[in-house]
């Protein structure tokens, strides 16, 4: 990433301001002034904001303050980049940073989400482009190590439900925020009731009775605005209900612990239907920072709210819409109409209160309906690494809210879909943690050999490989193979697939000889069951070639790949991606054997085919140009090696970015070329630049950084 790629952008759904929201000149004045370039500010609830009243579940309006600050900075052009992330877990932050990286550079992400996010955080630390990152509702348990943004041009704004958050981010200014002042509360109440000023009668008394609590005042003002009540009428009603609910209580109760019940009653008067309470329980189990609109048109929700589950007709979205409108008018939810279809926001404090008040027998069907609705709304194909971030966040909240409900009849398919989504989004670390948890629950809740347990074990093994932990991957694939061999008939496709996966893991774990033994058996089984020309047989031969290559038997590699190349050309055509990939691997094997002329011939053919089919800017084309440069260098044809070396470095920097690890490796190779032809100054310049980039974007002590430093030392000694 570079300053030249700077563009104005915003990423993430900034929550809408609540109706009647006003500035907080008395209780939040000066927070925006503290948020200067290079600063980090955390807004947290004051545990006892005024008169000893409890701060009910941390509801102090901190997110609304963050919204006002963020939108003000954006509208006034103080910042050029606004990144808003609701921090459900680490995966949510990774997804947000990957999306922001694409918005900042216009380049598609490559590598794992972790690596893209780390590079983006590095960019934030260097760019002169003014930015604001808002990490909203950061839970105390989330691990954001390596993801805390900082930089001289940036601002970091954090909100947390904990009054003493263990953020793990050094040099954060923590600002406790309490309830409204009397003036702020009256301003908000007056604004909300501006359509009928008569309703403001008794406003001062109501404000003081509610303790100036932001959540309570929001619910009360909505209930009043949707009725013929005045503030005085509502206050009398509130006092009566508080005495009924909290009779004999030793402590002063929070006003919001009563107003939400009054708002529920108001919603039921607006729409007399059991579906109002059913919907509220449904919403309480999901991610209140944003419940995606597609859930509200699912057959699962329609059936849960009382629709006929046997009806052949699709779910009627009007039913859910009417319920949501009633809840919104009563002040229990916010409907964000800035997205299509509209999303729903619910206070986390309200969600907690609902879950505490509603018996488990009512939460169980709501949890099952939520799981089914999420699965129904999930797109069959995710178009980007962050496409399903909202669905993943809601699934995570559901798991926290009602974990046992997802295991009533085995592992709910939603869990498998979530794990697959994490894998598809290349969220390697979160995927491992997720599958570890699901595998542990399988062991605890399912009988040995259960089909769901086999699927989960296979997915956990794959997640370990994707995260670079090959040793754990081998152990889990061995477990999968043993279980499937025990449960299934000999020669079953699932057994063969498990054996192939084990071989792949063995290669990654540095045990190629064992991998060859396993893959020879796999190839034999595929040839016997599918025939020589079947795609599975060809794929197995390619895997066997990879195992031979890892073992250093390049003659065997060349024989297998030459045969596979002929089969691919016959079956798929010369420019099929598989054909081109096989020819590319054959070229590498020839080069390793010292058959340099053959290697150059194959690489030239692959480069030509990929340029025609994929274009010069495709990463595969760039990689082939780099390989051809190396082959020319091995042949001593230095001008041609230089031509393709410089070309691939320029294309790699343009397409992948100058800080991408592949670009850095190619720069190092180019520097060695320069040195080989006597251009020592150019070699030193390229290596010096690459070293600086490596130290900025790679972990300390990375092998590439050490290699470059050693090369620089060698040049200096020379």
LUMPA-637805 format. One line per 8 residues: number of its first residue (from 1); their letters; for each residue x, y, z of C-alpha. Coordinates in steps of 0.25 Angstrom, whole numbers. Layout:
% LUMPA-637805
NUM	a	X Y Z ~ ...
END
This chain:
% LUMPA-637805
1	xxxxxxxx	0 0 0 ~ 5 14 -3 ~ 1 28 -1 ~ -2 29 -16 ~ -13 20 -14 ~ -20 29 -4 ~ -35 30 -6 ~ -47 35 2
9	xxxxxxxx	-55 23 7 ~ -63 18 19 ~ -65 3 23 ~ -75 -3 32 ~ -89 0 36 ~ -90 12 45 ~ -102 11 54 ~ -113 21 52
17	xxxxxxxx	-115 32 63 ~ -127 29 71 ~ -139 37 69 ~ -138 50 77 ~ -123 48 79 ~ -116 61 83 ~ -102 66 86 ~ -97 64 100
25	xxxxxxxx	-90 77 104 ~ -90 74 119 ~ -86 59 120 ~ -78 56 107 ~ -73 70 104 ~ -58 70 101 ~ -57 55 96 ~ -56 59 82
33	xxxxxxxx	-45 69 85 ~ -37 58 92 ~ -38 50 79 ~ -27 57 72 ~ -17 51 61 ~ -9 39 68 ~ -19 38 79 ~ -27 26 85
41	xxxxxxxx	-39 29 93 ~ -48 18 100 ~ -62 22 104 ~ -67 13 116 ~ -79 14 125 ~ -77 20 139 ~ -81 10 149 ~ -89 20 158
49	xxxxxxxx	-91 32 149 ~ -100 40 158 ~ -107 40 172 ~ -102 26 174 ~ -112 21 164 ~ -107 8 157 ~ -103 8 143 ~ -112 -3 138
57	xxxxxxxx	-103 -13 130 ~ -94 -2 125 ~ -105 6 117 ~ -100 20 116 ~ -101 24 101 ~ -87 21 98 ~ -89 16 84 ~ -98 28 81
65	xxxxxxxx	-87 37 85 ~ -77 30 76 ~ -87 31 65 ~ -88 46 67 ~ -73 48 67 ~ -70 39 55 ~ -81 45 46 ~ -76 59 50
73	xxxxxxxx	-62 57 47 ~ -66 50 33 ~ -76 62 29 ~ -66 72 33 ~ -55 65 24 ~ -46 64 36 ~ -44 50 32 ~ -43 43 19
81	xxxxxxxx	-45 29 24 ~ -56 24 34 ~ -55 9 38 ~ -66 5 48 ~ -66 -9 53 ~ -75 -16 63 ~ -66 -24 71 ~ -73 -38 73
89	xxxxxxxx	-60 -45 73 ~ -46 -45 66 ~ -52 -50 53 ~ -61 -38 52 ~ -49 -29 53 ~ -41 -37 43 ~ -52 -36 33 ~ -54 -21 35
97	xxxxxxxx	-39 -19 33 ~ -39 -28 20 ~ -51 -20 15 ~ -44 -7 18 ~ -31 -11 12 ~ -38 -13 -1 ~ -45 0 0 ~ -32 7 3
105	xxxxxxxx	-24 1 -9 ~ -34 -4 -19 ~ -27 -18 -19 ~ -33 -31 -16 ~ -27 -38 -3 ~ -17 -49 -4 ~ -13 -58 7 ~ -20 -61 20
113	xxxxxxxx	-29 -50 26 ~ -19 -49 38 ~ -7 -46 28 ~ -16 -36 21 ~ -21 -29 34 ~ -7 -28 39 ~ -2 -21 26 ~ -14 -12 27
121	xxxxxxxx	-11 -8 41 ~ 4 -5 37 ~ -2 4 26 ~ -10 11 36 ~ 3 14 44 ~ 9 20 32 ~ -1 27 23 ~ -2 42 23
129	xxxxxxxx	-17 40 20 ~ -25 44 32 ~ -34 33 38 ~ -43 28 49 ~ -45 14 53 ~ -56 12 63 ~ -56 -2 70 ~ -70 -2 76
137	xxxxxxxx	-75 -11 88 ~ -61 -17 90 ~ -64 -29 100 ~ -54 -32 111 ~ -50 -46 106 ~ -47 -42 91 ~ -32 -44 87 ~ -28 -33 78
145	xxxxxxxx	-13 -35 79 ~ -6 -29 67 ~ -19 -22 62 ~ -19 -9 70 ~ -17 2 60 ~ -9 14 62 ~ -2 24 54 ~ 1 39 54
153	xxxxxxxx	-10 42 44 ~ -20 33 51 ~ -30 33 62 ~ -35 21 70 ~ -49 22 77 ~ -53 10 86 ~ -66 7 93 ~ -67 -4 103
161	xxxxxxxx	-78 -9 112 ~ -68 -11 123 ~ -65 1 133 ~ -51 -4 134 ~ -48 -11 121 ~ -35 -19 119 ~ -33 -14 105 ~ -19 -19 103
169	xxxxxxxx	-16 -6 95 ~ -6 3 102 ~ -7 18 103 ~ -22 18 102 ~ -29 30 109 ~ -41 24 117 ~ -53 33 118 ~ -64 29 127
177	xxxxxxxx	-78 34 123 ~ -90 34 132 ~ -105 38 130 ~ -110 51 123 ~ -110 64 130 ~ -124 70 133 ~ -122 79 121 ~ -118 68 112
185	xxxxxxxx	-129 59 116 ~ -140 70 114 ~ -134 74 101 ~ -135 60 96 ~ -149 58 102 ~ -154 71 96 ~ -148 67 82 ~ -155 54 82
193	xxxxxxxx	-168 60 86 ~ -167 72 77 ~ -179 67 68 ~ -189 69 80 ~ -183 79 90 ~ -195 76 100 ~ -189 63 103 ~ -177 70 109
201	xxxxxxxx	-185 74 122 ~ -178 68 134 ~ -165 66 126 ~ -155 71 137 ~ -162 62 147 ~ -161 50 138 ~ -146 53 135 ~ -143 53 149
209	xxxxxxxx	-151 41 153 ~ -144 33 142 ~ -131 37 147 ~ -127 43 134 ~ -123 29 128 ~ -121 30 113 ~ -128 16 111 ~ -140 19 120
217	xxxxxxxx	-142 32 114 ~ -142 27 100 ~ -152 16 103 ~ -161 25 111 ~ -161 36 100 ~ -164 26 89 ~ -175 20 97 ~ -181 34 100
225	xxxxxxxx	-179 39 85 ~ -187 27 80 ~ -199 29 90 ~ -207 40 96 ~ -200 41 109 ~ -193 53 114 ~ -179 52 122 ~ -187 53 135
233	xxxxxxxx	-197 42 131 ~ -185 33 128 ~ -178 37 141 ~ -190 32 149 ~ -191 20 141 ~ -176 17 143 ~ -176 19 158 ~ -188 10 160
241	xxxxxxxx	-181 -1 151 ~ -168 0 158 ~ -174 -2 172 ~ -181 -14 167 ~ -169 -20 160 ~ -158 -16 171 ~ -167 -16 184 ~ -158 -19 196
249	xxxxxxxx	-145 -17 188 ~ -133 -12 197 ~ -126 -5 185 ~ -131 6 176 ~ -135 -1 163 ~ -130 5 150 ~ -141 12 142 ~ -138 4 130
257	xxxxxxxx	-141 -9 136 ~ -156 -4 137 ~ -157 5 125 ~ -154 -7 115 ~ -166 -15 121 ~ -175 -3 119 ~ -170 -1 105 ~ -173 -16 102
265	xxxxxxxx	-187 -14 108 ~ -188 -2 98 ~ -184 -10 86 ~ -194 -21 89 ~ -205 -10 90 ~ -200 -5 76 ~ -201 -19 71 ~ -209 -29 80
273	xxxxxxxx	-202 -42 76 ~ -193 -52 83 ~ -183 -50 71 ~ -178 -37 78 ~ -172 -45 90 ~ -168 -56 81 ~ -160 -46 73 ~ -154 -39 84
281	xxxxxxxx	-148 -52 90 ~ -143 -56 76 ~ -136 -42 75 ~ -130 -44 89 ~ -122 -56 85 ~ -115 -50 73 ~ -105 -39 71 ~ -112 -26 75
289	xxxxxxxx	-101 -18 67 ~ -108 -22 54 ~ -118 -33 51 ~ -118 -35 36 ~ -131 -31 29 ~ -131 -45 21 ~ -134 -52 34 ~ -148 -45 35
297	xxxxxxxx	-153 -51 22 ~ -149 -66 25 ~ -159 -77 26 ~ -152 -81 39 ~ -156 -68 45 ~ -170 -68 39 ~ -173 -82 45 ~ -168 -77 59
305	xxxxxxxx	-177 -65 59 ~ -189 -74 57 ~ -189 -76 42 ~ -194 -89 36 ~ -181 -97 34 ~ -188 -107 25 ~ -192 -95 15 ~ -186 -96 2
313	xxxxxxxx	-186 -81 1 ~ -173 -73 4 ~ -172 -66 17 ~ -180 -53 17 ~ -170 -42 21 ~ -181 -33 25 ~ -184 -40 37 ~ -170 -38 42
321	xxxxxxxx	-169 -24 37 ~ -182 -20 45 ~ -176 -26 58 ~ -163 -19 56 ~ -170 -6 54 ~ -178 -8 67 ~ -165 -10 74 ~ -159 2 68
329	xxxxxxxx	-170 11 71 ~ -170 6 86 ~ -155 9 87 ~ -150 -5 88 ~ -142 -6 75 ~ -136 3 64 ~ -138 0 50 ~ -126 4 41
337	xxxxxxxx	-132 7 27 ~ -118 11 22 ~ -116 -3 17 ~ -125 -12 8 ~ -133 -19 14 ~ -133 -11 27 ~ -125 -17 39 ~ -130 -17 53
345	xxxxxxxx	-122 -12 65 ~ -125 -15 80 ~ -118 -10 92 ~ -109 -21 98 ~ -114 -17 112 ~ -129 -19 107 ~ -125 -33 101 ~ -119 -37 115
353	xxxxxxxx	-131 -33 122 ~ -140 -41 113 ~ -132 -53 114 ~ -132 -52 129 ~ -147 -50 129 ~ -151 -60 119 ~ -152 -75 124 ~ -143 -85 117
361	xxxxxxxx	-155 -92 110 ~ -158 -80 103 ~ -144 -77 99 ~ -142 -91 93 ~ -151 -90 81 ~ -146 -76 78 ~ -132 -81 78 ~ -136 -92 68
369	xxxxxxxx	-143 -82 60 ~ -131 -72 60 ~ -122 -84 56 ~ -131 -88 44 ~ -133 -74 40 ~ -118 -71 39 ~ -116 -84 31 ~ -127 -80 22
377	xxxxxxxx	-122 -66 19 ~ -108 -70 17 ~ -103 -68 3 ~ -99 -81 -4 ~ -87 -73 -9 ~ -80 -63 -2 ~ -75 -52 -11 ~ -64 -47 -2
385	xxxxxxxx	-57 -50 11 ~ -66 -40 19 ~ -79 -43 11 ~ -84 -52 23 ~ -78 -44 34 ~ -91 -40 40 ~ -97 -54 39 ~ -85 -60 46
393	xxxxxxxx	-86 -49 57 ~ -101 -53 59 ~ -97 -68 59 ~ -86 -65 70 ~ -96 -57 79 ~ -106 -69 77 ~ -96 -79 81 ~ -93 -70 94
401	xxxxxxxx	-108 -68 97 ~ -113 -82 95 ~ -101 -92 93 ~ -109 -105 96 ~ -120 -101 86 ~ -111 -104 75 ~ -108 -118 80 ~ -122 -123 82
409	xxxxxxxx	-122 -133 70 ~ -107 -134 68 ~ -99 -122 62 ~ -108 -112 56 ~ -104 -110 41 ~ -103 -95 45 ~ -90 -98 52 ~ -84 -105 40
417	xxxxxxxx	-88 -94 31 ~ -81 -84 40 ~ -68 -92 41 ~ -68 -93 26 ~ -70 -78 24 ~ -58 -75 33 ~ -50 -84 25 ~ -55 -78 12
425	xxxxxxxx	-52 -64 17 ~ -38 -69 20 ~ -40 -66 35 ~ -29 -76 39 ~ -28 -74 53 ~ -42 -72 57 ~ -46 -84 48 ~ -37 -93 57
433	xxxxxxxx	-42 -88 70 ~ -57 -90 65 ~ -54 -104 60 ~ -47 -107 73 ~ -59 -103 81 ~ -69 -111 72 ~ -60 -123 72 ~ -60 -123 88
441	xxxxxxxx	-75 -122 88 ~ -76 -133 78 ~ -68 -142 88 ~ -76 -137 100 ~ -90 -138 93 ~ -90 -148 82 ~ -87 -163 82 ~ -74 -169 76
449	xxxxxxxx	-75 -170 61 ~ -86 -160 59 ~ -86 -154 45 ~ -86 -140 50 ~ -73 -143 58 ~ -66 -148 46 ~ -69 -136 38 ~ -65 -127 49
457	xxxxxxxx	-52 -135 51 ~ -49 -133 36 ~ -51 -118 36 ~ -43 -116 48 ~ -31 -124 42 ~ -33 -115 29 ~ -33 -102 38 ~ -20 -106 45
465	xxxxxxxx	-14 -108 31 ~ -19 -94 26 ~ -13 -88 39 ~ 1 -95 36 ~ 0 -105 48 ~ 3 -117 40 ~ 6 -126 52 ~ -8 -124 58
473	xxxxxxxx	-14 -126 44 ~ -7 -139 42 ~ -12 -144 56 ~ -26 -140 53 ~ -26 -146 39 ~ -21 -159 45 ~ -33 -159 54 ~ -42 -156 43
481	xxxxxxxx	-36 -168 35 ~ -37 -177 46 ~ -52 -174 49 ~ -56 -175 35 ~ -49 -188 33 ~ -56 -193 45 ~ -70 -188 41 ~ -70 -190 26
489	xxxxxxxx	-68 -201 16 ~ -54 -203 10 ~ -52 -194 -2 ~ -62 -184 1 ~ -60 -171 -5 ~ -59 -164 8 ~ -48 -173 13 ~ -40 -170 0
497	xxxxxxxx	-42 -155 2 ~ -38 -156 16 ~ -25 -163 12 ~ -22 -153 1 ~ -24 -142 12 ~ -14 -149 21 ~ -4 -150 10 ~ -5 -135 8
505	xxxxxxxx	-3 -132 23 ~ 9 -141 23 ~ 16 -133 12 ~ 13 -120 20 ~ 18 -127 33 ~ 31 -130 26 ~ 29 -145 25 ~ 29 -147 9
513	xxxxxxxx	33 -162 9 ~ 21 -165 17 ~ 12 -157 8 ~ 17 -164 -4 ~ 13 -177 2 ~ -1 -172 5 ~ -3 -166 -8 ~ 2 -178 -16
521	xxxxxxxx	-10 -185 -10 ~ -19 -174 -13 ~ -15 -174 -27 ~ -17 -189 -28 ~ -31 -188 -22 ~ -35 -177 -31 ~ -30 -184 -44 ~ -37 -197 -40
529	xxxxxxxx	-51 -190 -36 ~ -51 -178 -46 ~ -41 -181 -57 ~ -29 -174 -63 ~ -36 -162 -69 ~ -45 -158 -57 ~ -43 -144 -51 ~ -41 -151 -37
537	xxxxxxxx	-30 -160 -42 ~ -23 -148 -49 ~ -24 -140 -37 ~ -18 -152 -28 ~ -6 -153 -38 ~ -4 -138 -36 ~ -4 -140 -21 ~ 6 -152 -23
545	xxxxxxxx	15 -143 -31 ~ 15 -133 -20 ~ 19 -143 -10 ~ 30 -148 -19 ~ 35 -134 -21 ~ 35 -132 -6 ~ 43 -144 -5 ~ 53 -139 -15
553	xxxxxxxx	50 -150 -26 ~ 49 -141 -38 ~ 50 -152 -48 ~ 37 -158 -42 ~ 31 -144 -42 ~ 34 -142 -57 ~ 29 -155 -61 ~ 16 -153 -54
561	xxxxxxxx	13 -139 -58 ~ 17 -142 -73 ~ 6 -153 -72 ~ -4 -143 -65 ~ -1 -132 -75 ~ -5 -141 -87 ~ -17 -145 -80 ~ -21 -131 -76
569	xxxxxxxx	-19 -126 -90 ~ -27 -137 -96 ~ -39 -136 -86 ~ -39 -121 -83 ~ -32 -114 -94 ~ -18 -107 -94 ~ -22 -94 -87 ~ -31 -100 -76
577	xxxxxxxx	-26 -95 -62 ~ -23 -109 -58 ~ -15 -112 -71 ~ -7 -99 -69 ~ -4 -102 -54 ~ 1 -116 -58 ~ 10 -110 -68 ~ 15 -100 -59
585	xxxxxxxx	19 -111 -48 ~ 25 -119 -59 ~ 34 -107 -63 ~ 38 -106 -48 ~ 42 -121 -48 ~ 50 -120 -60 ~ 58 -108 -55 ~ 60 -116 -42
593	xxxxxxxx	66 -128 -50 ~ 75 -118 -58 ~ 67 -119 -71 ~ 67 -104 -72 ~ 64 -104 -87 ~ 51 -112 -85 ~ 48 -103 -73 ~ 49 -91 -81
601	xxxxxxxx	40 -96 -92 ~ 29 -100 -82 ~ 30 -87 -75 ~ 29 -79 -88 ~ 16 -87 -92 ~ 10 -85 -78 ~ 13 -70 -78 ~ 7 -69 -92
609	xxxxxxxx	-6 -77 -89 ~ -8 -70 -75 ~ -6 -56 -82 ~ -17 -60 -92 ~ -27 -66 -82 ~ -24 -58 -69 ~ -17 -45 -73 ~ -4 -40 -70
617	xxxxxxxx	-8 -35 -56 ~ -13 -48 -51 ~ -5 -53 -39 ~ -3 -67 -46 ~ 3 -59 -58 ~ 12 -51 -50 ~ 17 -64 -43 ~ 20 -70 -56
625	xxxxxxxx	28 -58 -61 ~ 36 -59 -48 ~ 39 -74 -50 ~ 43 -72 -65 ~ 53 -61 -60 ~ 59 -72 -50 ~ 60 -82 -62 ~ 67 -72 -71
633	xxxxxxxx	76 -68 -60 ~ 80 -83 -58 ~ 83 -84 -73 ~ 92 -72 -72 ~ 83 -63 -81 ~ 84 -51 -72 ~ 77 -41 -81 ~ 65 -49 -82
641	xxxxxxxx	65 -52 -67 ~ 66 -37 -64 ~ 55 -34 -73 ~ 45 -44 -67 ~ 50 -41 -53 ~ 48 -26 -54 ~ 34 -28 -60 ~ 29 -38 -50
649	xxxxxxxx	34 -28 -38 ~ 27 -17 -45 ~ 14 -25 -47 ~ 14 -31 -33 ~ 16 -17 -26 ~ 4 -12 -35 ~ -5 -23 -33 ~ -2 -29 -19
657	xxxxxxxx	4 -17 -13 ~ 19 -13 -10 ~ 18 -19 4 ~ 12 -33 0 ~ 22 -44 4 ~ 22 -49 -11 ~ 26 -36 -16 ~ 37 -35 -5
665	xxxxxxxx	43 -49 -9 ~ 43 -45 -24 ~ 50 -32 -20 ~ 61 -40 -13 ~ 62 -49 -25 ~ 64 -37 -34 ~ 74 -31 -25 ~ 82 -44 -26
673	xxxxxxxx	81 -43 -42 ~ 86 -29 -41 ~ 98 -33 -33 ~ 101 -45 -42 ~ 102 -35 -54 ~ 111 -25 -46 ~ 100 -15 -43 ~ 104 -15 -28
681	xxxxxxxx	98 -1 -25 ~ 84 -5 -31 ~ 85 -18 -23 ~ 88 -11 -10 ~ 77 -1 -12 ~ 66 -11 -15 ~ 71 -20 -3 ~ 71 -8 6
689	xxxxxxxx	57 -4 2 ~ 52 -18 4 ~ 58 -19 17 ~ 51 -7 22 ~ 38 -12 17 ~ 40 -26 23 ~ 43 -20 37 ~ 30 -12 36
697	xxxxxxxx	20 -23 31 ~ 26 -36 35 ~ 27 -42 49 ~ 41 -39 57 ~ 51 -49 53 ~ 44 -54 40 ~ 53 -63 31 ~ 52 -53 19
705	xxxxxxxx	57 -41 27 ~ 69 -49 32 ~ 72 -54 18 ~ 72 -39 13 ~ 80 -34 25 ~ 91 -45 22 ~ 91 -41 7 ~ 93 -27 11
713	xxxxxx	105 -31 20 ~ 111 -39 9 ~ 110 -28 -1 ~ 116 -19 9 ~ 128 -29 12 ~ 130 -30 -3
END
